[in-house]
């Protein structure tokens, strides 16, 4: 990456994803001379920290997209659809964390982690289409399945994914919190987000008035997995469950190998960049100890009744992995930005 600074905007800067993107930009020393924090009226004037500086959130206006190199859309899908074309037409590269643009004809659903594993080099375009950040659960699962094949042929994979409330943003977190408090005080439950009880509960579907549905999220996870891992990759069976947790995905993964594989060999195949294998019970992966980490935490257990079967318990920070994916996507696009001047 060249040292020349870029101009960046985060739309939805007050959202959970937006705050995480800002933090990752700083952690990775992304060479930005200016980072605009943009959001809707509710967040106007809110102070946020960018590196060593304190800045405030501004209203999303068309003129805010002038002279930008990268725009991260971290709000909801409706907000992205309102202004992404304005940013694109002004010359900015688009990185979408809201999934609003996943069905655009020239959009690319991406995970640099998986691209590096597969030895893929994204084609550089002067005017690239929108880069859609792959679902963080799809990224975690794809990396584990692809790496497992270094230890031996994988016959099948079955995975239960525990979905956190933070995938629905702050409103999802707030509703889980309010439901928890109200249940303990025998009050009526708010159901504006999930349209069902999620506190103290595991749900395989939301209520009929919830948008998006849990089934549509599962379909997105499957689609994103296939896009990043490839059509010829082993396709897992996936069940998605809404869990009463605020942050972090948890995965119960059953892998059936073609031949029995020693747990040590499989652990060695899975371990490496972005994956940490835990070996002590006190360090067992959980959404709690995965919080704030960029790695996927895993532990392995053999199946006593099936010598070719292995259980993988995994946890990862959904917000952190999405933000790291977004910033890494921007890093891969820096060679396409004009070199002689800041736009």
C-alpha positions as CSV (number, residue, x, y, z in Angstrom):
1,X,0.0,0.0,0.0
2,X,1.4,3.4,-0.9
3,X,1.9,5.9,1.9
4,X,-0.1,8.6,0.2
5,X,-3.2,9.4,2.3
6,X,-6.7,8.7,1.2
7,X,-10.0,10.4,1.9
8,X,-12.5,8.1,3.6
9,X,-16.2,8.3,4.7
10,X,-18.1,6.0,7.0
11,X,-21.9,6.1,6.4
12,X,-23.6,4.8,9.6
13,X,-20.6,5.9,11.7
14,X,-22.7,5.7,14.9
15,X,-23.8,2.1,14.2
16,X,-22.0,-0.9,15.7
17,X,-20.5,-1.8,12.4
18,X,-19.5,1.8,11.7
19,X,-17.7,2.2,15.0
20,X,-15.9,-1.1,14.4
21,X,-14.7,0.0,10.9
22,X,-13.4,3.2,12.4
23,X,-11.5,1.3,15.0
24,X,-10.0,-1.2,12.5
25,X,-8.9,1.7,10.2
26,X,-7.0,3.0,13.1
27,X,-5.6,-0.4,14.2
28,X,-4.4,-1.2,10.7
29,X,-2.9,2.3,10.2
30,X,-4.9,2.8,7.1
31,X,-3.3,5.9,5.4
32,X,-6.3,8.2,5.6
33,X,-5.7,11.9,5.7
34,X,-9.4,12.5,6.5
35,X,-12.2,10.2,7.7
36,X,-15.7,11.7,7.5
37,X,-18.2,10.2,10.0
38,X,-21.7,10.4,8.5
39,X,-25.0,9.3,9.9
40,X,-28.7,10.2,10.1
41,X,-30.2,13.0,12.2
42,X,-30.3,11.1,15.4
43,X,-26.5,10.9,15.6
44,X,-25.7,14.4,14.5
45,X,-23.0,16.1,16.6
46,X,-22.2,12.9,18.5
47,X,-18.4,12.8,19.3
48,X,-16.3,9.9,18.2
49,X,-12.6,9.1,18.5
50,X,-10.6,8.5,15.3
51,X,-7.0,7.6,16.4
52,X,-5.8,10.4,18.5
53,X,-8.4,12.8,17.3
54,X,-11.9,13.5,18.4
55,X,-14.4,14.3,15.6
56,X,-18.1,14.6,15.3
57,X,-20.7,12.9,13.2
58,X,-22.2,14.9,10.3
59,X,-25.4,14.6,8.3
60,X,-25.3,12.5,5.1
61,X,-25.5,15.0,2.3
62,X,-24.6,14.6,-1.4
63,X,-21.7,17.1,-1.2
64,X,-20.1,15.0,1.6
65,X,-19.2,12.4,-1.1
66,X,-17.0,14.7,-3.2
67,X,-13.3,14.0,-3.4
68,X,-13.5,10.6,-1.6
69,X,-11.4,7.6,-2.3
70,X,-13.4,5.1,-0.2
71,X,-16.9,5.1,1.3
72,X,-17.8,2.4,3.8
73,X,-21.6,1.8,4.1
74,X,-22.1,0.5,7.6
75,X,-25.7,1.5,8.3
76,X,-28.9,-0.4,7.3
77,X,-29.7,-1.4,3.7
78,X,-32.2,1.4,3.2
79,X,-29.6,4.0,4.0
80,X,-27.1,2.4,1.7
81,X,-29.5,2.4,-1.2
82,X,-30.3,6.1,-0.8
83,X,-26.7,7.4,-1.3
84,X,-24.3,4.7,-2.7
85,X,-24.8,5.8,-6.3
86,X,-24.0,9.4,-5.3
87,X,-20.7,8.3,-3.8
88,X,-19.9,6.0,-6.8
89,X,-20.7,8.8,-9.3
90,X,-18.4,11.1,-7.4
91,X,-15.5,8.7,-7.9
92,X,-15.4,6.8,-4.6
93,X,-14.9,3.1,-4.3
94,X,-17.8,1.4,-2.4
95,X,-17.5,-1.0,0.4
96,X,-20.9,-2.3,1.6
97,X,-21.3,-3.9,5.0
98,X,-25.1,-3.6,4.9
99,X,-25.6,-6.3,2.1
100,X,-27.9,-3.8,0.3
101,X,-25.8,-4.2,-2.9
102,X,-25.2,-7.9,-3.0
103,X,-27.5,-8.4,-6.0
104,X,-26.2,-5.5,-8.1
105,X,-24.9,-6.9,-11.4
106,X,-21.4,-5.7,-11.0
107,X,-21.0,-6.2,-7.2
108,X,-18.5,-8.6,-5.8
109,X,-19.0,-10.5,-2.5
110,X,-15.6,-10.7,-1.0
111,X,-13.4,-12.1,1.8
112,X,-9.7,-11.3,1.4
113,X,-9.0,-14.1,4.0
114,X,-10.5,-16.7,1.7
115,X,-9.0,-15.1,-1.4
116,X,-5.5,-15.5,0.1
117,X,-6.2,-19.1,1.1
118,X,-7.2,-19.9,-2.4
119,X,-4.4,-18.0,-4.0
120,X,-6.8,-15.6,-5.7
121,X,-5.8,-12.1,-6.8
122,X,-8.8,-9.8,-7.4
123,X,-8.7,-8.1,-10.8
124,X,-7.9,-4.4,-10.5
125,X,-10.4,-2.1,-12.1
126,X,-10.2,1.7,-12.4
127,X,-13.9,1.9,-11.6
128,X,-14.7,-1.3,-9.6
129,X,-18.2,-2.3,-8.8
130,X,-19.4,-2.3,-5.2
131,X,-17.5,-4.5,-2.9
132,X,-19.9,-6.3,-0.6
133,X,-18.4,-7.6,2.6
134,X,-19.1,-11.4,3.0
135,X,-21.2,-12.4,6.0
136,X,-18.8,-12.9,8.9
137,X,-20.3,-16.4,9.7
138,X,-19.7,-17.4,6.1
139,X,-16.1,-16.2,6.3
140,X,-15.4,-18.1,9.5
141,X,-17.1,-21.3,8.2
142,X,-15.5,-21.2,4.8
143,X,-12.0,-20.8,6.2
144,X,-12.4,-23.7,8.6
145,X,-13.8,-26.1,5.9
146,X,-11.2,-25.2,3.4
147,X,-8.3,-25.6,5.8
148,X,-9.7,-28.9,7.1
149,X,-9.1,-30.4,3.7
150,X,-5.3,-30.1,4.2
151,X,-5.7,-32.9,6.8
152,X,-7.7,-35.2,4.5
153,X,-10.7,-35.3,2.3
154,X,-13.9,-34.0,4.0
155,X,-17.0,-36.0,3.1
156,X,-19.6,-33.7,4.7
157,X,-20.1,-30.8,7.1
158,X,-23.1,-30.0,9.2
159,X,-23.1,-26.7,11.1
160,X,-25.4,-25.0,13.6
161,X,-24.7,-21.3,13.8
162,X,-25.8,-19.2,16.8
163,X,-26.8,-15.7,15.7
164,X,-26.1,-12.8,18.0
165,X,-28.5,-9.8,18.5
166,X,-25.8,-7.4,17.3
167,X,-26.3,-8.6,13.7
168,X,-29.4,-6.5,13.9
169,X,-27.5,-3.5,15.1
170,X,-28.0,-1.4,18.2
171,X,-31.8,-1.9,18.0
172,X,-31.4,-5.6,18.2
173,X,-29.1,-5.3,21.2
174,X,-31.6,-2.9,22.9
175,X,-34.5,-5.3,22.3
176,X,-32.7,-8.3,23.7
177,X,-31.7,-6.2,26.8
178,X,-35.3,-4.8,27.2
179,X,-36.8,-8.3,26.9
180,X,-34.4,-9.6,29.5
181,X,-35.3,-6.8,32.0
182,X,-39.0,-7.1,31.3
183,X,-39.1,-10.8,31.7
184,X,-37.5,-10.6,35.1
185,X,-40.0,-8.0,36.2
186,X,-43.0,-9.7,34.6
187,X,-43.7,-7.0,32.0
188,X,-44.8,-7.1,28.4
189,X,-42.0,-7.9,25.9
190,X,-41.0,-5.4,23.2
191,X,-41.0,-7.3,19.8
192,X,-40.3,-4.5,17.2
193,X,-37.2,-6.2,15.9
194,X,-37.5,-9.9,16.3
195,X,-41.3,-10.2,16.7
196,X,-40.7,-13.1,19.1
197,X,-39.0,-13.8,22.4
198,X,-35.2,-14.0,22.1
199,X,-34.3,-13.4,25.8
200,X,-33.7,-16.7,27.7
201,X,-34.7,-18.5,24.5
202,X,-33.3,-20.2,21.4
203,X,-35.4,-19.5,18.2
204,X,-35.2,-21.1,14.8
205,X,-37.5,-18.5,13.4
206,X,-38.6,-14.9,14.0
207,X,-42.2,-13.7,14.2
208,X,-44.1,-12.9,11.0
209,X,-43.5,-9.1,11.3
210,X,-39.7,-9.3,11.6
211,X,-37.5,-8.0,8.7
212,X,-35.3,-9.6,7.7
213,X,-36.4,-13.1,8.5
214,X,-34.1,-15.6,10.1
215,X,-34.6,-17.8,7.0
216,X,-33.5,-15.0,4.7
217,X,-30.3,-14.5,6.8
218,X,-29.6,-18.2,6.5
219,X,-30.0,-18.0,2.7
220,X,-27.6,-15.1,2.6
221,X,-25.1,-17.0,4.7
222,X,-25.3,-20.0,2.2
223,X,-25.0,-17.7,-0.8
224,X,-22.0,-15.8,0.6
225,X,-20.3,-19.0,1.5
226,X,-20.6,-20.3,-2.1
227,X,-19.5,-17.0,-3.6
228,X,-16.3,-16.8,-1.5
229,X,-15.4,-20.5,-1.3
230,X,-16.4,-21.3,-4.9
231,X,-19.1,-23.4,-6.6
232,X,-16.9,-26.5,-6.5
233,X,-16.2,-26.2,-2.7
234,X,-17.9,-28.6,-0.3
235,X,-21.3,-27.1,0.6
236,X,-22.2,-27.5,4.3
237,X,-25.6,-28.1,5.7
238,X,-26.4,-25.1,7.9
239,X,-28.9,-24.4,10.6
240,X,-29.2,-20.8,11.9
241,X,-30.4,-20.3,15.4
242,X,-31.1,-16.9,17.1
243,X,-29.3,-17.1,20.5
244,X,-29.9,-14.8,23.5
245,X,-26.4,-13.3,23.2
246,X,-25.4,-9.8,22.4
247,X,-22.1,-10.3,20.5
248,X,-20.3,-13.0,18.6
249,X,-21.1,-16.0,16.5
250,X,-20.8,-19.5,17.9
251,X,-20.6,-22.6,15.7
252,X,-21.2,-26.2,16.4
253,X,-19.6,-28.0,13.4
254,X,-19.6,-31.7,12.6
255,X,-17.1,-32.8,10.0
256,X,-17.1,-36.3,8.6
257,X,-13.8,-37.2,7.0
258,X,-13.3,-39.7,4.2
259,X,-10.8,-41.5,6.5
260,X,-10.1,-41.2,10.3
261,X,-7.8,-38.2,11.0
262,X,-5.8,-37.6,14.2
263,X,-7.1,-34.6,16.1
264,X,-3.5,-33.3,16.2
265,X,-3.3,-33.4,12.4
266,X,-6.6,-31.6,12.0
267,X,-5.7,-29.0,14.6
268,X,-2.5,-28.3,12.8
269,X,-4.3,-28.0,9.5
270,X,-6.9,-25.5,10.9
271,X,-4.5,-23.4,13.0
272,X,-2.7,-20.4,11.5
273,X,-3.5,-16.9,10.5
274,X,-7.0,-15.9,11.7
275,X,-7.6,-19.2,13.6
276,X,-6.5,-20.0,17.2
277,X,-6.9,-23.5,18.5
278,X,-7.5,-23.6,22.2
279,X,-6.3,-26.7,24.2
280,X,-7.3,-25.9,27.8
281,X,-10.8,-26.1,29.2
282,X,-10.6,-22.6,30.7
283,X,-9.8,-21.2,27.3
284,X,-12.7,-23.0,25.5
285,X,-14.1,-20.8,22.7
286,X,-17.1,-18.7,23.6
287,X,-18.7,-15.5,22.2
288,X,-17.4,-13.8,25.4
289,X,-13.7,-14.5,25.0
290,X,-13.9,-14.0,21.2
291,X,-15.1,-10.4,21.7
292,X,-12.7,-7.9,20.3
293,X,-10.5,-10.5,18.6
294,X,-9.9,-10.8,14.9
295,X,-9.3,-14.6,15.2
296,X,-11.7,-17.5,15.1
297,X,-11.3,-19.5,18.3
298,X,-11.8,-23.2,18.0
299,X,-11.6,-26.5,19.9
300,X,-11.8,-30.0,18.6
301,X,-13.3,-33.2,19.9
302,X,-13.6,-36.7,18.3
303,X,-16.9,-38.5,18.1
304,X,-16.8,-41.7,20.1
305,X,-19.4,-43.5,17.9
306,X,-18.0,-42.4,14.5
307,X,-14.2,-42.6,14.1
308,X,-14.3,-40.5,11.0
309,X,-16.3,-37.7,12.7
310,X,-14.9,-34.6,14.4
311,X,-16.7,-31.9,16.3
312,X,-15.4,-28.4,16.0
313,X,-16.7,-25.8,18.5
314,X,-15.9,-22.3,17.3
315,X,-16.6,-18.7,18.2
316,X,-15.8,-15.4,16.5
317,X,-16.5,-11.7,16.9
318,X,-19.0,-10.9,14.1
319,X,-18.5,-7.2,14.1
320,X,-14.7,-7.4,14.2
321,X,-14.5,-9.9,11.3
322,X,-16.9,-7.9,9.2
323,X,-14.9,-4.7,9.8
324,X,-11.6,-6.3,9.2
325,X,-13.0,-7.8,5.9
326,X,-14.2,-4.3,4.9
327,X,-10.9,-2.6,5.5
328,X,-8.9,-5.3,3.9
329,X,-11.1,-5.1,0.8
330,X,-10.3,-1.3,0.7
331,X,-6.6,-2.1,1.1
332,X,-6.7,-4.4,-2.0
333,X,-8.3,-1.6,-4.0
334,X,-5.8,1.1,-3.2
335,X,-3.7,0.5,-6.3
336,X,-6.8,1.7,-8.4
337,X,-6.9,5.1,-6.8
338,X,-5.3,8.1,-8.7
339,X,-1.6,8.5,-7.8
340,X,-0.7,12.0,-8.6
341,X,-3.2,13.7,-6.3
342,X,-5.9,13.3,-3.7
343,X,-9.1,13.3,-5.7
